[in-house]
Amino acid sequence: MLEELKKEVCEANLELVRRGIVIYTWGNVSGISADRKYMVIKPSGVDYDGMSPDDMVVVDIASGERAEGKWKPSSDTDTHLELYRRYENIKGIVHTHSIHAVAFAQAGLPVPALGTTHADYFYGDVPCTRELTRAEVEEAYERNTGKVIIETIDGLGYDPMAVPGIVVKNHGPFCWGTSPANAVYNAVVLETVAEMDLKTLLLNPNASLAQYVLDKHYMRKHGPNAYYGQK
């Protein structure tokens, strides 16, 4: 099972490159095993060129220790672990430094739901976390990044699978999904709608989307009576 997950996670990492939302080593994808005991994640600082499933690192969810692999796991490992431990429906996580989503993070702003493209995938604004305190950064930066994401989701009281992404203030986007591939899909969509938003707000700073339109577009894909696509 872990060998198959390594293949999935490796392929998902390479998809980030193909979609043009990471350069150099600026990103990572992870996936969790079916029994939720192990996470497979990209190694830290290893280039995507020539990356193979054998390069993926297995981390024990409970202890946070490397269980298998020749490399150190991603520096964002503790952030991923916090999210997996808190939300049982999350099965894949992605972090990137994609340009337009990072622009919202650096501005300390949510990515607003301004159109139907956004509404097809995110049921409302993609929130921005608060800034981490000096103590949080110095004590356990990556773990506390995960905790501030959880604080934001739980504080706003929404289902993280209905808004499968967030921007961390001054840092960048994290997305998740029902698999590593689905998490990558959501990360690509988030980057695209962030670019759309920036251009929209340049033309009209007061742009908005009616709630009933957002409801219609999200529910026709994800609601109990969804009818988008083929049966």
N, CA, C and O of each residue as an XYZ file, in Angstrom:
924
protein
N       0.825     -1.210      0.000
C       0.000      0.000      0.000
C       0.856      1.254      0.000
O       0.544      2.217     -0.701
N       1.933      1.255      0.778
C       2.790      2.437      0.826
C       3.530      2.636     -0.489
O       3.803      3.770     -0.883
N       3.853      1.549     -1.166
C       4.523      1.692     -2.456
C       3.619      2.382     -3.462
O       4.074      3.211     -4.249
N       2.350      2.042     -3.436
C       1.394      2.693     -4.334
C       1.222      4.164     -3.957
O       1.127      5.028     -4.828
N       1.184      4.438     -2.657
C       1.045      5.827     -2.204
C       2.266      6.649     -2.600
O       2.130      7.817     -2.964
N       3.443      6.064     -2.536
C       4.649      6.771     -2.984
C       4.533      7.172     -4.452
O       4.918      8.277     -4.835
N       3.999      6.267     -5.268
C       3.802      6.582     -6.689
C       2.815      7.734     -6.863
O       3.043      8.642     -7.662
N       1.715      7.689     -6.107
C       0.702      8.743     -6.191
C       1.280     10.095     -5.774
O       1.054     11.107     -6.439
N       2.019     10.102     -4.680
C       2.573     11.360     -4.162
C       3.642     11.901     -5.104
O       3.694     13.106     -5.353
N       4.483     11.036     -5.624
C       5.503     11.476     -6.579
C       4.846     12.078     -7.818
O       5.237     13.153     -8.270
N       3.854     11.390     -8.364
C       3.159     11.885     -9.557
C       2.482     13.218     -9.276
O       2.485     14.106    -10.130
N       1.902     13.369     -8.093
C       1.246     14.627     -7.732
C       2.252     15.771     -7.640
O       1.964     16.888     -8.070
N       3.418     15.499     -7.085
C       4.463     16.523     -7.035
C       4.888     16.942     -8.441
O       5.070     18.130     -8.710
N       5.043     15.983     -9.318
C       5.451     16.293    -10.697
C       4.360     17.051    -11.446
O       4.654     17.849    -12.336
N       3.104     16.802    -11.086
C       1.995     17.527    -11.719
C       2.057     19.021    -11.395
O       1.672     19.848    -12.222
N       2.538     19.373    -10.199
C       2.711     20.790     -9.859
C       3.637     21.475    -10.853
O       3.395     22.614    -11.252
N       4.694     20.783    -11.251
C       5.646     21.329    -12.225
C       4.979     21.455    -13.588
O       5.093     22.482    -14.256
N       4.281     20.396    -13.990
C       3.624     20.421    -15.301
C       2.604     21.552    -15.404
O       2.428     22.144    -16.469
N       1.946     21.843    -14.307
C       0.928     22.902    -14.302
C       1.515     24.291    -14.088
O       0.795     25.289    -14.133
N       2.812     24.354    -13.856
C       3.490     25.635    -13.783
C       3.272     26.426    -12.510
O       3.393     27.651    -12.511
N       2.950     25.737    -11.420
C       2.735     26.497    -10.178
C       3.845     26.295     -9.152
O       3.757     26.813     -8.039
N       4.894     25.545     -9.516
C       6.106     25.531     -8.691
C       7.319     25.650     -9.602
O       7.304     25.207    -10.750
N       8.374     26.262     -9.059
C       9.681     26.271     -9.707
C      10.709     25.816     -8.681
O      10.453     25.834     -7.477
N      11.889     25.403     -9.179
C      12.954     24.924     -8.304
C      12.423     23.872     -7.323
O      11.926     22.830     -7.750
N      12.522     24.134     -6.015
C      12.014     23.177     -5.022
C      10.888     23.795     -4.188
O      10.669     23.402     -3.042
N      10.180     24.764     -4.770
C       9.213     25.566     -4.019
C       7.850     24.902     -3.879
O       6.855     25.454     -4.350
N       7.777     23.780     -3.271
C       6.470     23.176     -3.060
C       6.601     21.754     -2.568
O       7.686     21.173     -2.593
N       5.484     21.194     -2.116
C       5.478     19.815     -1.656
C       4.070     19.271     -1.652
O       3.099     20.003     -1.459
N       3.977     17.977     -1.866
C       2.708     17.254     -1.802
C       2.895     16.076     -0.862
O       3.960     15.460     -0.821
N       1.844     15.769     -0.106
C       1.846     14.578      0.737
C       0.537     13.821      0.562
O      -0.447     14.355      0.050
N       0.548     12.573      0.995
C      -0.654     11.758      1.043
C      -0.617     10.897      2.285
O       0.453     10.629      2.831
N      -1.782     10.462      2.733
C      -1.866      9.667      3.955
C      -2.349      8.264      3.617
O      -3.178      8.084      2.725
N      -1.829      7.272      4.332
C      -2.213      5.883      4.091
C      -3.665      5.655      4.508
O      -4.224      6.423      5.290
N      -4.271      4.579      3.971
C      -5.681      4.296      4.237
C      -5.955      4.101      5.725
O      -7.038      4.439      6.202
N      -4.994      3.564      6.456
C      -5.178      3.385      7.897
C      -4.797      4.619      8.706
O      -4.887      4.621      9.934
N      -4.372      5.668      8.008
C      -4.009      6.957      8.600
C      -2.876      6.835      9.630
O      -2.799      7.608     10.585
N      -2.006      5.851      9.414
C      -0.847      5.694     10.301
C       0.417      6.305      9.719
O       1.350      6.625     10.456
N       0.452      6.469      8.402
C       1.662      6.955      7.747
C       1.347      8.040      6.721
O       0.310      8.024      6.058
N       2.259      8.959      6.620
C       2.204      9.997      5.588
C       3.389      9.798      4.656
O       4.496      9.504      5.106
N       3.157      9.958      3.364
C       4.238      9.974      2.379
C       4.354     11.405      1.865
O       3.350     12.015      1.497
N       5.573     11.945      1.837
C       5.770     13.348      1.489
C       7.056     13.519      0.683
O       7.970     12.697      0.762
N       7.107     14.583     -0.081
C       8.293     14.933     -0.852
C       9.480     15.194      0.089
O       9.298     15.732      1.181
N      10.681     14.818     -0.332
C      11.867     15.117      0.484
C      12.210     16.613      0.446
O      11.858     17.325     -0.495
N      12.888     17.054      1.467
C      13.256     18.464      1.591
C      14.357     18.859      0.611
O      15.400     18.211      0.533
N      14.103     19.935     -0.136
C      15.137     20.532     -0.964
C      15.605     19.715     -2.136
O      16.644     20.021     -2.721
N      14.869     18.680     -2.501
C      15.247     17.831     -3.633
C      14.527     18.328     -4.875
O      13.315     18.543     -4.855
N      15.279     18.508     -5.961
C      14.720     19.045     -7.192
C      13.735     18.062     -7.813
O      13.847     16.849     -7.641
N      12.768     18.615     -8.536
C      11.753     17.774     -9.177
C      12.326     16.978    -10.357
O      11.835     15.892    -10.666
N      13.347     17.507    -11.007
C      13.930     16.818    -12.160
C      14.470     15.445    -11.733
O      15.321     15.342    -10.849
N      13.956     14.406    -12.378
C      14.420     13.066    -12.070
C      13.847     12.467    -10.810
O      14.251     11.372    -10.419
N      12.911     13.149    -10.151
C      12.326     12.632     -8.917
C      11.542     11.347     -9.204
O      10.837     11.253    -10.209
N      11.673     10.364     -8.315
C      10.984      9.091     -8.487
C      10.279      8.700     -7.198
O      10.539      9.298     -6.155
N       9.389      7.708     -7.244
C       8.724      7.254     -6.019
C       9.697      6.844     -4.922
O       9.382      6.972     -3.739
N      10.868      6.353     -5.295
C      11.852      5.948     -4.293
C      12.400      7.123     -3.487
O      12.975      6.931     -2.416
N      12.222      8.330     -4.001
C      12.687      9.521     -3.281
C      11.703      9.961     -2.194
O      12.068     10.738     -1.311
N      10.466      9.475     -2.248
C       9.460      9.903     -1.279
C       9.809      9.396      0.125
O      10.458      8.361      0.279
N       9.375     10.128      1.127
C       9.711      9.820      2.518
C       8.442      9.424      3.265
O       7.411     10.086      3.146
N       8.521      8.357      4.024
C       7.396      7.887      4.844
C       7.584      8.402      6.266
O       8.646      8.227      6.864
N       6.544      9.037      6.803
C       6.588      9.607      8.156
C       5.476      8.989      8.995
O       4.340      8.868      8.536
N       5.799      8.605     10.205
C       4.817      8.075     11.145
C       3.915      9.214     11.633
O       4.409     10.213     12.155
N       2.610      9.067     11.466
C       1.681     10.148     11.824
C       1.709     10.433     13.324
O       1.695     11.593     13.736
N       1.748      9.391     14.132
C       1.680      9.580     15.587
C       2.932     10.241     16.138
O       2.843     11.183     16.925
N       4.091      9.755     15.733
C       5.344     10.253     16.313
C       5.952     11.415     15.543
O       6.708     12.210     16.102
N       5.619     11.514     14.251
C       6.234     12.524     13.399
C       7.628     12.165     12.941
O       8.310     12.983     12.324
N       8.063     10.940     13.237
C       9.405     10.502     12.885
C       9.428      9.834     11.512
O       8.439      9.242     11.080
N      10.569      9.940     10.835
C      10.731      9.262      9.558
C      10.707      7.755      9.785
O      11.438      7.228     10.624
N       9.859      7.073      9.026
C       9.737      5.623      9.139
C      10.445      4.898      8.011
O      10.819      3.733      8.141
N      10.626      5.608      6.896
C      11.238      4.978      5.730
C      11.682      6.067      4.769
O      11.024      7.100      4.652
N      12.793      5.843      4.083
C      13.250      6.775      3.059
C      14.690      7.196      3.277
O      15.189      7.200      4.402
N      15.355      7.553      2.177
C      16.773      7.915      2.231
C      17.005      9.406      2.460
O      18.131      9.826      2.730
N      15.929     10.216      2.351
C      16.066     11.663      2.489
C      15.351     12.159      3.742
O      14.541     11.449      4.337
N      15.669     13.389      4.126
C      14.872     14.083      5.140
C      13.536     14.475      4.507
O      13.507     14.836      3.330
N      12.440     14.415      5.248
C      11.158     14.847      4.682
C      11.102     16.367      4.542
O      11.932     17.085      5.098
N      10.123     16.837      3.800
C       9.914     18.265      3.586
C       9.983     19.057      4.893
O       9.579     18.571      5.949
N      10.493     20.266      4.804
C      10.541     21.128      5.992
C       9.146     21.485      6.494
O       8.988     21.910      7.638
N       8.121     21.313      5.633
C       6.737     21.600      6.031
C       6.026     20.381      6.601
O       4.807     20.405      6.772
N       6.764     19.322      6.896
C       6.168     18.076      7.377
C       5.250     18.291      8.572
O       4.147     17.744      8.606
N       5.679     19.070      9.543
C       4.863     19.244     10.749
C       3.554     19.968     10.462
O       2.562     19.737     11.154
N       3.531     20.829      9.468
C       2.283     21.486      9.080
C       1.314     20.449      8.525
O       0.145     20.419      8.907
N       1.798     19.603      7.629
C       0.958     18.545      7.058
C       0.427     17.628      8.163
O      -0.754     17.278      8.172
N       1.300     17.243      9.087
C       0.897     16.328     10.155
C      -0.234     16.913     10.997
O      -1.179     16.201     11.339
N      -0.151     18.189     11.333
C      -1.201     18.817     12.133
C      -2.554     18.719     11.439
O      -3.569     18.446     12.080
N      -2.563     18.941     10.133
C      -3.828     18.909      9.385
C      -4.378     17.485      9.291
O      -5.582     17.280      9.446
N      -3.524     16.513      9.042
C      -3.992     15.131      8.991
C      -4.540     14.676     10.340
O      -5.543     13.964     10.399
N      -3.892     15.080     11.408
C      -4.341     14.670     12.744
C      -5.687     15.292     13.110
O      -6.469     14.705     13.858
N      -5.947     16.476     12.578
C      -7.179     17.189     12.961
C      -8.368     16.833     12.077
O      -9.489     16.736     12.576
N      -8.156     16.635     10.777
C      -9.273     16.468      9.838
C      -9.182     15.114      9.137
O      -8.322     14.904      8.282
N     -10.064     14.215      9.501
C      -9.969     12.841      9.010
C     -10.337     12.699      7.533
O     -10.000     11.691      6.913
N     -11.022     13.688      6.961
C     -11.400     13.596      5.545
C     -10.278     14.032      4.605
O     -10.340     13.770      3.404
N      -9.274     14.682      5.134
C      -8.152     15.123      4.299
C      -7.252     13.924      4.012
O      -6.799     13.238      4.928
N      -6.997     13.681      2.711
C      -6.171     12.538      2.311
C      -4.968     12.945      1.466
O      -4.142     12.105      1.106
N      -4.873     14.223      1.153
C      -3.722     14.749      0.433
C      -3.586     16.229      0.726
O      -4.588     16.926      0.885
N      -2.345     16.721      0.800
C      -2.074     18.128      1.115
C      -0.997     18.653      0.177
O      -0.052     17.941     -0.163
N      -1.153     19.906     -0.237
C      -0.202     20.578     -1.136
C       0.153     21.936     -0.563
O      -0.710     22.661     -0.067
N       1.420     22.269     -0.637
C       1.864     23.642     -0.344
C       2.688     24.138     -1.519
O       3.583     23.442     -1.998
N       2.384     25.347     -1.981
C       3.167     25.952     -3.057
C       3.463     27.406     -2.695
O       2.992     27.930     -1.686
N       4.261     28.037     -3.558
C       4.479     29.477     -3.485
C       4.030     30.096     -4.806
O       4.705     30.961     -5.365
N       2.865     29.629     -5.298
C       2.346     30.130     -6.574
C       2.055     31.629     -6.467
O       1.563     32.112     -5.446
N       2.368     32.346     -7.536
C       2.506     33.808     -7.489
C       1.248     34.530     -7.024
O       1.315     35.361     -6.118
N       0.122     34.232     -7.618
C      -1.073     35.040     -7.333
C      -1.674     34.709     -5.971
O      -2.150     35.604     -5.273
N      -1.658     33.436     -5.586
C      -2.130     33.081     -4.247
C      -1.215     33.675     -3.177
O      -1.683     34.117     -2.128
N       0.089     33.682     -3.447
C       1.034     34.297     -2.500
C       0.787     35.796     -2.381
O       0.957     36.369     -1.304
N       0.389     36.433     -3.474
C       0.101     37.871     -3.415
C      -0.986     38.160     -2.381
O      -0.875     39.124     -1.623
N      -2.029     37.339     -2.344
C      -3.072     37.526     -1.327
C      -2.526     37.236      0.068
O      -2.856     37.942      1.021
N      -1.696     36.204      0.193
C      -1.103     35.885      1.491
C      -0.246     37.039      2.003
O      -0.319     37.406      3.176
N       0.562     37.602      1.115
C       1.450     38.700      1.522
C       0.675     39.971      1.835
O       1.116     40.786      2.645
N      -0.479     40.142      1.196
C      -1.336     41.283      1.509
C      -2.172     41.040      2.758
O      -2.798     41.962      3.281
N      -2.181     39.786      3.239
C      -2.986     39.450      4.408
C      -4.469     39.439      4.127
O      -5.278     39.775      4.992
N      -4.831     39.046      2.897
C      -6.221     39.090      2.473
C      -6.718     37.717      2.036
O      -5.943     36.914      1.515
N      -8.015     37.439      2.245
C      -8.584     36.217      1.692
C      -8.682     36.317      0.175
O      -8.656     37.409     -0.392
N      -8.793     35.169     -0.466
C      -9.050     35.132     -1.908
C     -10.570     35.136     -2.062
O     -11.209     34.116     -1.803
N     -11.166     36.256     -2.476
C     -12.624     36.367     -2.428
C     -13.321     35.593     -3.537
O     -12.787     35.423     -4.633
N     -14.519     35.130     -3.227
C     -15.358     34.459     -4.222
C     -16.036     35.534     -5.069
O     -17.026     36.133     -4.651
N     -15.497     35.770     -6.257
C     -16.008     36.831     -7.124
C     -16.703     36.305     -8.365
O     -17.333     37.078     -9.088
N     -16.605     35.016     -8.629
C     -17.198     34.499     -9.850
C     -17.501     33.023     -9.761
O     -17.215     32.370     -8.757
N     -18.087     32.507    -10.830
C     -18.549     31.129    -10.827
C     -17.405     30.121    -10.910
O     -17.559     28.984    -10.463
N     -16.271     30.512    -11.468
C     -15.126     29.593    -11.490
C     -14.721     29.245    -10.059
O     -14.510     28.080     -9.724
N     -14.620     30.266     -9.232
C     -14.307     30.080     -7.815
C     -15.385     29.221     -7.151
O     -15.081     28.276     -6.424
N     -16.650     29.565     -7.413
C     -17.772     28.894     -6.745
C     -17.885     27.423     -7.111
O     -18.471     26.648     -6.355
N     -17.343     27.022     -8.244
C     -17.376     25.612     -8.631
C     -16.528     24.737     -7.726
O     -16.724     23.523     -7.677
N     -15.580     25.342     -7.002
C     -14.614     24.552     -6.226
C     -14.508     24.951     -4.768
O     -14.185     24.113     -3.926
N     -14.774     26.214     -4.447
C     -14.634     26.704     -3.076
C     -15.952     27.368     -2.673
O     -16.406     28.310     -3.321
N     -16.552     26.872     -1.607
C     -17.862     27.377     -1.190
C     -17.691     28.620     -0.311
O     -18.001     28.614      0.880
N     -17.193     29.669     -0.935
C     -16.971     30.931     -0.238
C     -15.534     31.383     -0.378
O     -14.728     30.734     -1.045
N     -15.218     32.498      0.254
C     -13.854     33.034      0.209
C     -12.860     32.005      0.749
O     -13.171     31.239      1.661
N     -11.668     32.005      0.170
C     -10.569     31.207      0.722
C      -9.888     32.086      1.763
O      -9.296     33.104      1.401
N      -9.951     31.727      3.046
C      -9.502     32.656      4.089
C      -7.989     32.805      4.160
O      -7.227     31.992      3.637
N      -7.593     33.873      4.826
C      -6.194     34.120      5.152
C      -6.042     34.015      6.661
O      -6.852     34.563      7.408
N      -5.016     33.319      7.109
C      -4.783     33.185      8.544
C      -4.260     34.495      9.130
O      -3.900     35.421      8.403
N      -4.227     34.547     10.427
C      -3.532     35.641     11.097
C      -2.022     35.424     10.971
O      -1.558     34.356     10.573
N      -1.285     36.454     11.318
C       0.173     36.349     11.358
C       0.602     35.550     12.588
O       0.036     35.718     13.669
N       1.589     34.691     12.426
C       2.129     33.991     13.586
C       2.874     34.972     14.481
O       3.479     35.930     14.000
N       2.827     34.730     15.769
C       3.565     35.569     16.706
C       5.050     35.201     16.674
O       5.431     34.148     16.163
N       5.876     36.084     17.228
C       7.307     35.777     17.326
C       7.519     34.473     18.102
O       8.328     33.635     17.705
N       6.792     34.308     19.201
C       6.951     33.101     20.018
C       6.575     31.854     19.227
O       7.250     30.830     19.337
N       5.506     31.923     18.428
C       5.076     30.772     17.634
C       6.116     30.415     16.577
O       6.372     29.239     16.317
N       6.711     31.436     15.973
C       7.732     31.190     14.954
C       8.977     30.581     15.581
O       9.546     29.632     15.041
N       9.398     31.120     16.710
C      10.636     30.654     17.331
C      10.480     29.300     18.027
O      11.435     28.529     18.119
N       9.276     29.019     18.512
C       9.057     27.767     19.251
C       8.978     26.566     18.309
O       9.704     25.587     18.482
N       8.093     26.644     17.312
C       7.867     25.496     16.406
C       7.137     26.031     15.181
O       5.921     25.884     15.051
N       7.901     26.656     14.282
C       7.314     27.395     13.164
C       6.365     26.551     12.322
O       5.224     26.950     12.092
N       6.819     25.397     11.862
C       5.993     24.600     10.958
C       4.776     24.011     11.678
O       3.673     24.005     11.132
N       4.974     23.525     12.879
C       3.834     22.983     13.623
C       2.808     24.081     13.901
O       1.604     23.857     13.770
N       3.280     25.254     14.282
C       2.357     26.345     14.578
C       1.694     26.905     13.319
O       0.607     27.479     13.392
N       2.344     26.742     12.170
C       1.671     27.086     10.915
C       0.440     26.199     10.739
O      -0.631     26.679     10.368
N       0.600     24.901     11.005
C      -0.554     24.009     10.960
C      -1.614     24.401     11.969
O      -2.808     24.369     11.670
N      -1.184     24.770     13.156
C      -2.146     25.130     14.205
C      -2.907     26.401     13.857
O      -4.092     26.506     14.174
N      -2.255     27.376     13.208
C      -2.959     28.611     12.870
C      -3.929     28.376     11.702
O      -4.948     29.059     11.595
N      -3.613     27.415     10.837
C      -4.579     27.027      9.800
C      -5.811     26.415     10.458
O      -6.940     26.766     10.115
N      -5.596     25.508     11.394
C      -6.707     24.871     12.106
C      -7.503     25.905     12.897
O      -8.734     25.872     12.909
N      -6.804     26.816     13.552
C      -7.466     27.890     14.307
C      -8.396     28.698     13.402
O      -9.508     29.049     13.797
N      -7.932     28.988     12.189
C      -8.729     29.783     11.254
C      -9.954     29.009     10.785
O     -11.062     29.545     10.782
N      -9.763     27.757     10.390
C     -10.888     26.935      9.923
C     -11.916     26.739     11.032
O     -13.108     26.964     10.824
N     -11.462     26.326     12.194
C     -12.389     26.057     13.295
C     -13.027     27.336     13.817
O     -14.187     27.334     14.229
N     -12.261     28.435     13.799
C     -12.813     29.704     14.254
C     -13.916     30.223     13.349
O     -14.879     30.827     13.822
N     -13.780     29.990     12.050
C     -14.810     30.406     11.102
C     -15.939     29.385     11.011
O     -17.028     29.699     10.529
N     -15.683     28.178     11.469
C     -16.740     27.181     11.594
C     -17.244     26.580     10.305
O     -18.441     26.320     10.180
N     -16.363     26.347      9.333
C     -16.804     25.761      8.074
C     -16.152     24.397      7.862
O     -15.173     24.047      8.520
N     -16.718     23.642      6.930
C     -16.175     22.339      6.564
C     -14.947     22.548      5.692
O     -15.064     23.138      4.618
N     -13.769     22.085      6.116
C     -12.562     22.312      5.308
C     -12.615     21.650      3.942
O     -11.864     22.040      3.048
N     -13.485     20.654      3.752
C     -13.594     20.029      2.441
C     -14.463     20.854      1.494
O     -14.421     20.647      0.282
N     -15.247     21.780      2.031
C     -16.041     22.680      1.184
C     -15.211     23.870      0.713
O     -15.484     24.449     -0.338
N     -14.199     24.230      1.496
C     -13.226     25.257      1.096
C     -11.852     24.614      1.280
O     -11.200     24.830      2.302
N     -11.407     23.823      0.297
C     -10.211     22.995      0.482
C      -8.888     23.725      0.266
O      -8.012     23.255     -0.459
N      -8.765     24.877      0.907
C      -7.524     25.621      0.802
C      -7.532     26.828      1.710
O      -8.575     27.220      2.235
N      -6.360     27.416      1.893
C      -6.205     28.588      2.748
C      -4.912     29.273      2.335
O      -4.032     28.647      1.744
N      -4.798     30.568      2.647
C      -3.514     31.241      2.479
C      -3.012     31.652      3.861
O      -3.741     32.247      4.655
N      -1.761     31.322      4.125
C      -1.141     31.660      5.404
C      -0.480     33.018      5.260
O       0.328     33.228      4.355
N      -0.818     33.938      6.147
C      -0.361     35.321      6.020
C       1.159     35.402      5.866
O       1.919     34.805      6.628
N       1.567     36.165      4.852
C       2.976     36.400      4.518
C       3.708     35.154      4.028
O       4.917     35.202      3.802
N       3.001     34.048      3.860
C       3.652     32.794      3.489
C       3.131     32.306      2.140
O       3.792     32.482      1.117
N       1.957     31.700      2.136
C       1.451     31.193      0.876
C       0.314     30.221      1.063
O      -0.178     30.043      2.178
N      -0.117     29.578     -0.032
C      -1.286     28.700      0.022
C      -0.959     27.279      0.466
O       0.097     26.729      0.154
N      -1.899     26.712      1.200
C      -1.963     25.282      1.451
C      -3.325     24.810      0.950
O      -4.341     25.454      1.210
N      -3.346     23.696      0.239
C      -4.591     23.110     -0.228
C      -4.620     21.641      0.143
O      -3.587     21.045      0.449
N      -5.804     21.066      0.114
C      -5.955     19.654      0.463
C      -7.095     19.069     -0.340
O      -7.805     19.779     -1.051
N      -7.263     17.737     -0.214
C      -8.316     17.091     -0.975
C      -8.494     15.643     -0.582
O      -7.983     15.184      0.440
N      -9.234     14.930     -1.424
C      -9.571     13.535     -1.168
C      -8.454     12.583     -1.586
O      -8.559     11.374     -1.380
N      -7.398     13.115     -2.166
C      -6.224     12.343     -2.579
C      -5.109     13.344     -2.863
O      -5.376     14.542     -2.958
N      -3.871     12.886     -2.999
C      -2.820     13.824     -3.405
C      -3.128     14.505     -4.732
O      -2.895     15.705     -4.878
N      -3.649     13.755     -5.701
C      -3.978     14.339     -7.006
C      -5.076     15.385     -6.894
O      -5.006     16.429     -7.542
N      -6.092     15.113     -6.074
C      -7.177     16.071     -5.880
C      -6.691     17.326     -5.167
O      -7.154     18.427     -5.468
N      -5.765     17.174     -4.226
C      -5.192     18.337     -3.551
C      -4.433     19.218     -4.539
O      -4.522     20.444     -4.472
N      -3.685     18.598     -5.458
C      -2.982     19.355     -6.497
C      -3.986     20.082     -7.385
O      -3.798     21.256     -7.703
N      -5.039     19.399     -7.780
C      -6.094     20.015     -8.590
C      -6.607     21.282     -7.896
O      -6.735     22.331     -8.526
N      -6.897     21.176     -6.604
C      -7.408     22.330     -5.862
C      -6.381     23.448     -5.781
O      -6.743     24.624     -5.814
N      -5.097     23.093     -5.673
C      -4.039     24.107     -5.629
C      -3.944     24.856     -6.956
O      -3.742     26.070     -6.976
N      -4.091     24.132     -8.058
C      -4.053     24.766     -9.381
C      -5.258     25.679     -9.558
O      -5.130     26.787    -10.079
N      -6.431     25.216     -9.125
C      -7.634     26.055     -9.220
C      -7.478     27.305     -8.357
O      -7.818     28.404     -8.795
N      -6.966     27.148     -7.134
C      -6.789     28.311     -6.260
C      -5.872     29.342     -6.906
O      -6.175     30.535     -6.886
N      -4.763     28.900     -7.474
C      -3.856     29.839     -8.134
C      -4.552     30.543     -9.292
O      -4.343     31.738     -9.505
N      -5.369     29.824    -10.034
C      -6.057     30.407    -11.187
C      -7.091     31.441    -10.749
O      -7.155     32.528    -11.323
N      -7.905     31.115     -9.734
C      -8.917     32.078     -9.306
C      -8.277     33.272     -8.600
O      -8.823     34.375     -8.636
N      -7.126     33.066     -7.960
C      -6.419     34.201     -7.362
C      -5.957     35.169     -8.453
O      -6.044     36.385     -8.286
N      -5.468     34.630     -9.563
C      -5.086     35.496    -10.683
C      -6.296     36.223    -11.244
O      -6.223     37.418    -11.532
N      -7.411     35.514    -11.403
C      -8.644     36.151    -11.875
C      -9.081     37.279    -10.936
O      -9.488     38.352    -11.382
N      -8.989     37.015     -9.625
C      -9.397     38.027     -8.644
C      -8.537     39.278     -8.733
O      -9.057     40.394     -8.718
N      -7.228     39.099     -8.824
C      -6.346     40.265     -8.895
C      -6.692     41.142    -10.097
O      -6.729     42.367     -9.984
N      -6.940     40.528    -11.225
C      -7.278     41.287    -12.428
C      -8.662     41.909    -12.315
O      -8.882     43.036    -12.759
N      -9.592     41.171    -11.719
C     -10.938     41.702    -11.517
C     -10.919     42.919    -10.608
O     -11.562     43.927    -10.901
N     -10.185     42.828     -9.504
C     -10.158     43.924     -8.536
C      -9.419     45.150     -9.070
O      -9.670     46.266     -8.615
N      -8.526     44.959    -10.017
C      -7.909     46.103    -10.695
C      -8.936     46.863    -11.518
O      -8.922     48.093    -11.564
N      -9.832     46.119    -12.169
C     -10.861     46.750    -12.997
C     -11.997     47.316    -12.156
O     -12.541     48.377    -12.463
N     -12.351     46.600    -11.091
C     -13.472     47.023    -10.251
C     -13.217     46.589     -8.812
O     -13.496     45.442     -8.460
N     -12.690     47.487     -7.967
C     -12.395     47.139     -6.570
C     -13.624     46.730     -5.767
O     -13.497     46.155     -4.686
N     -14.813     47.024     -6.291
C     -16.050     46.705     -5.576
C     -16.748     45.465     -6.131
O     -17.917     45.229     -5.830
N     -16.051     44.680     -6.930
C     -16.653     43.487     -7.519
C     -17.117     42.519     -6.426
O     -16.516     42.437     -5.354
N     -18.197     41.790     -6.718
C     -18.720     40.832     -5.747
C     -19.513     39.750     -6.480
O     -19.784     39.866     -7.675
N     -19.877     38.705     -5.751
C     -20.671     37.604     -6.284
C     -21.868     37.400     -5.375
O     -21.714     37.294     -4.159
N     -23.057     37.344     -5.953
C     -24.269     37.113     -5.160
C     -24.235     35.718     -4.543
O     -23.802     34.760     -5.183
N     -24.697     35.609     -3.293
C     -24.678     34.330     -2.599
C     -25.469     33.265     -3.339
O     -25.074     32.100     -3.368
N     -26.594     33.666     -3.942
C     -27.420     32.660     -4.618
C     -26.735     32.099     -5.858
O     -26.998     30.960     -6.242
N     -25.861     32.877     -6.489
C     -25.105     32.364     -7.629
C     -24.020     31.409     -7.136
O     -23.808     30.344     -7.716
N     -23.333     31.800     -6.056
C     -22.333     30.919     -5.463
C     -22.971     29.591     -5.056
O     -22.428     28.522     -5.331
N     -24.138     29.672     -4.394
C     -24.837     28.462     -3.970
C     -25.140     27.557     -5.162
O     -24.899     26.351     -5.112
N     -25.665     28.144     -6.225
C     -26.053     27.362     -7.394
C     -24.852     26.649     -8.002
O     -24.922     25.454     -8.288
N     -23.767     27.361     -8.199
C     -22.611     26.766     -8.867
C     -21.920     25.727     -7.998
O     -21.477     24.696     -8.505
N     -21.820     25.980     -6.704
C     -21.172     24.987     -5.847
C     -22.050     23.740     -5.726
O     -21.564     22.614     -5.837
N     -23.338     23.952     -5.499
C     -24.224     22.815     -5.252
C     -24.466     21.967     -6.491
O     -24.713     20.767     -6.370
N     -24.402     22.555     -7.670
C     -24.640     21.733     -8.863
C     -23.484     20.763     -9.109
O     -23.623     19.793     -9.853
N     -22.340     21.037     -8.474
C     -21.207     20.111     -8.567
C     -21.043     19.245     -7.327
O     -20.639     18.086     -7.423
N     -21.355     19.806     -6.157
C     -21.011     19.137     -4.899
C     -22.191     18.881     -3.975
O     -22.032     18.203     -2.960
N     -23.358     19.398     -4.291
C     -24.510     19.255     -3.402
C     -25.170     17.890     -3.501
O     -24.783     17.071     -4.334
N     -26.170     17.637     -2.652
C     -26.853     16.336     -2.639
C     -27.574     16.014     -3.947
O     -27.783     14.845     -4.269
N     -27.952     17.047     -4.699
C     -28.623     16.846     -5.976
C     -27.746     17.317     -7.147
O     -28.246     17.808     -8.159
N     -26.449     17.157     -6.984
C     -25.511     17.603     -8.019
C     -25.832     16.956     -9.365
O     -26.176     15.777     -9.443
N     -25.709     17.763    -10.423
C     -26.019     17.243    -11.748
C     -24.931     17.546    -12.779
O     -25.094     17.222    -13.955
N     -23.824     18.165    -12.356
C     -22.722     18.450    -13.270
C     -22.011     17.148    -13.649
O     -21.819     16.275    -12.803
N     -21.625     17.021    -14.904
C     -20.850     15.863    -15.347
C     -21.719     14.676    -15.710
O     -22.947     14.757    -15.720
N     -21.058     13.581    -16.005
C     -21.738     12.358    -16.429
C     -21.948     11.406    -15.254
O     -21.138     11.355    -14.329
N     -23.020     10.672    -15.303
C     -23.306      9.665    -14.270
C     -22.548      8.384    -14.584
O     -22.649      7.409    -13.839
